[in-house]
């Protein structure tokens, strides 16, 4: 098979390219910008384009498929030529379905927890040496790529993102996978640039349940009001399995699962993770992995990158990095760290970086989302606002939107870092939250600076 990637540099796109290359496909690709780590990873396997920019010379009649990334626009010259030649054009999720249409598909959806739940299931399957294909939205320990494809795996485990598929396919990605086993972790309004109202956003999850294969299974978080409404109107041909936070206890800053009179130690913590564990457990049960095998594997699950990822620690300070950026995620992540270390104060620092978070109309959604932190810092970059072509927002607007007396707002990353470094972190934890990098913070190096200070 010969496949070309238009916009190969994207996180998901380059991982699919690597997976197909490992499967023996002939791969070409192009992009008008390629950053790290995509650049080095493509170069390692000889897939890095020789020059930056679109290259219509690579669009030839012998191609079996062109895969179109979200970064490619409708006027992309490669897309236009592929259409002229009649070459089959796939969006990223369409091609994932094409690769998995003869497998049992497990699809994890929801506004939060998707990556973690998917990672948990992958970890359990791998721990017990089961064959599987997969797609996950973050780099996880023990997996070189975020996509894995084979000819003989029975299951394909997919993180089902609700964002759009491509410039020519405006359907949410998770509408294309047609799961045999599906999970919805929770619904909290996100992607305001695509789903302008909350009701419109919720409707995407209703459509998702309609795509479940006949006699399939839907695993869902039982304490989410919107999910409960959806499940009541699901097809009677779907088996429904509610889940909740797993029973647990915290002792000396460590979480243990409670199973009857047994305590199972965990490397992760937080209410959301306890919910994620129970959802992952039920998925694994349906796939034939019993509880005993599940608990044996999950006890040494270390989490996915940027999901309460420990950057560094000493005897009186832990520094965490998390992908949290929406209001519900901020609340959950801050609560998790506060509850885990109730004898330490928490300094929480977040970056407004996504389209939704920087949109003036969405800012009020952040009301009190960081109020449980002892001190909260909010950062945004005016250049990012301009790049996304949004209306300018001000420091006062952001401060008023978040509310409370514990908030300080910054637009200068260097000043933010300097002020954080002035804090005495004895008996305090630091939580950094962003889908970006605070305009260039090297997170591990910054954490090391704090940990190595003498107090």
Secondary structure, DSSP 8 states (H G I E B T S, - for coil): -EEEEETTTSHHHHHHHHHHHHTT-EEEEEBS---TTHHHHHHHTT-S-SSSB--GGG--TT-SEEEE-TTS-TT-HHHHHHHHHT--EEEHHHHHHHHHTTSEEEEEESSSSHHHHHHHHHHHHHHTT--EEEE-SS-BTT-SSSEE--SS-SEEEEE---SEEETTEEEEGGGSS--SEEEE-------TTT--SHHHHHHHHHHHHHTS-TT-EEEEETT-HHHHHHHHTS-TTSEEEEE----EEEETTEEEEEETTEEEE-S--SHHHHHHHHHHHHHHHHTT--HHHHHHHHTT---BTTSSEEEEE-SS-EEEEE---SHHHHHHHHHHHHHHTTTSEEEEEEEE-SHHHH-TTTGGGGTTTTTTSSEEEEEE-HHHHHHTT-----HHHHHHHH-SSSEEEES-HHHHHHHHHHS--TTEEEEEE-SS-TTT--HHHHHHHHHTS--
